[in-house]
Amino acid sequence: ALYYLINDYAAFLKRMPQILAQSGVRTLKEIALNNDRWWFRSEAGNAVYDIMKKYKEKLEEKESEIKKSTPENLGKLNKEKESLQMLVNNLNTDFEEIKTAEKEKKAKERYEKLN
């Protein structure tokens, strides 16, 4: 049941505003670092990676939007870009921490396939 809940929760977080996604990732990170079963840890780590990937895509979209922007919108768009960049950096740090902490060979192999 937790395995499916992790996937559903990750899908939910991808649709939420950035601030909610950030707090939700903390829950996934906790599972990825501390659950007794490697497959739950691995699934939670994969979910963190998927969320990071989604926000990387949003960052790329924002950068593209900035290139096409008028000068009056530039300040707002740059702030949004900075916020997205900070989130992506934090998610990447979380994922790297999860990867480094994992001891189970099968989970480590799954993480390596993501990169």
C-alpha positions in Angstrom: 0.0 0.0 0.0 2.8 2.5 0.8 4.5 1.7 -2.5 1.4 3.0 -4.4 0.8 5.8 -2.0 4.3 7.1 -2.7 3.6 7.2 -6.5 0.3 8.9 -6.0 1.7 11.4 -3.6 4.5 12.3 -6.0 2.0 12.8 -8.9 -0.1 15.0 -6.5 3.0 17.1 -5.6 3.9 17.7 -9.2 0.5 19.4 -9.7 0.8 21.5 -6.5 2.3 25.0 -6.1 6.0 25.1 -5.5 5.8 25.8 -1.8 3.6 22.7 -1.2 5.8 20.5 -3.4 8.8 21.6 -1.3 7.2 20.5 2.0 5.9 17.3 0.4 9.4 16.3 -0.7 10.5 16.4 2.9 8.1 13.5 3.6 9.4 11.5 0.6 13.0 12.2 1.6 12.3 10.9 5.1 10.9 7.7 3.6 13.9 7.4 1.2 16.4 7.8 4.0 14.7 5.9 6.8 12.3 3.2 5.7 13.2 -0.3 6.7 12.4 -1.7 3.2 14.7 -0.9 0.3 11.9 -0.9 -2.3 10.0 1.8 -0.4 13.2 3.8 0.0 13.9 3.4 -3.7 10.4 4.4 -4.8 10.5 7.5 -2.6 13.9 8.4 -4.0 12.6 8.0 -7.5 9.7 10.2 -6.6 12.1 13.0 -5.4 14.0 12.6 -8.7 10.8 12.8 -10.8 9.7 16.0 -9.0 13.1 17.5 -9.5 12.9 16.6 -13.2 9.5 18.3 -13.5 10.9 21.5 -11.9 13.9 21.4 -14.2 11.5 21.4 -17.1 9.6 24.3 -15.6 12.9 26.2 -15.2 13.7 25.6 -18.9 10.3 26.9 -19.8 10.8 30.0 -17.7 14.2 30.6 -19.3 12.6 30.4 -22.7 9.8 32.7 -21.6 12.4 35.2 -20.4 14.1 35.2 -23.8 10.8 36.2 -25.4 9.8 38.6 -22.7 9.2 42.3 -22.8 11.4 44.5 -20.5 8.4 45.3 -18.2 7.9 41.6 -17.4 11.6 40.8 -17.0 11.9 41.5 -13.3 8.9 39.3 -12.3 10.1 36.4 -14.6 13.6 36.6 -13.3 12.4 36.3 -9.7 10.3 33.3 -10.7 13.4 31.8 -12.4 15.5 32.3 -9.3 12.9 30.6 -7.2 12.7 27.7 -9.5 16.5 27.4 -9.7 16.7 27.4 -5.9 14.1 24.6 -5.7 15.9 22.5 -8.4 19.2 22.9 -6.5 17.5 21.9 -3.2 15.9 18.9 -4.9 19.1 17.9 -6.5 20.9 18.1 -3.1 18.1 16.0 -1.5 18.4 13.4 -4.3 22.2 13.2 -4.0 21.9 12.8 -0.3 19.4 9.9 -0.8 21.6 8.2 -3.3 24.7 8.5 -1.1 22.9 7.2 2.0 21.5 4.1 0.2 23.3 0.8 1.0 21.0 -1.7 -0.9 22.6 -2.7 -4.2 19.3 -2.9 -6.1 18.2 0.5 -5.0 21.6 2.0 -5.9 21.3 0.4 -9.3 17.8 2.0 -9.8 19.2 5.4 -8.9 22.1 5.1 -11.3 19.7 4.4 -14.1 18.0 7.7 -13.5 21.1 9.8 -14.3 
